[in-house]
Amino acid sequence: MYKIAVVGDYDSIYGFATLGLSICPVRNREEIRDRIRSLAEEGYGIIYITEAAAAEVSDEMEMYREKTLPAIIQIPGVSGNTGAGVEGVKKTVEQAVGSDILFGGVS
């Protein structure tokens, strides 16, 4: 069974510990990058990351986009929802099914 982690600022992620997920509070770009890499090497299957943290390491996020594992999923943080997480899921579904499921268009 794969492990699940949550990466982001402490205030946004501390509640996930009650669900049994590994929480990884980070404060800057270097910590975010290092944490994602170490979680991937440790065999985590899913890494949730706050949208704000993901924005800090967009180049790192791109490296994992085409990989099966770990699945890196953006979530809103305490600062709110930027829409980046929903947009990422939408693009992934479009690639998988060849269609925009929200508007019914064909890619």
Secondary structure, 3 states (H helix, E strand, C coil): CCEEEEEECHHHHHHHHHHCCEEEECCCHHHHHHHHHHHHHCCEEEEEEEHHHHHHCHHHHHHHHCCCCCEEEEECECCECCCHHHHHHHHHHHHHHCECCCCCCEC
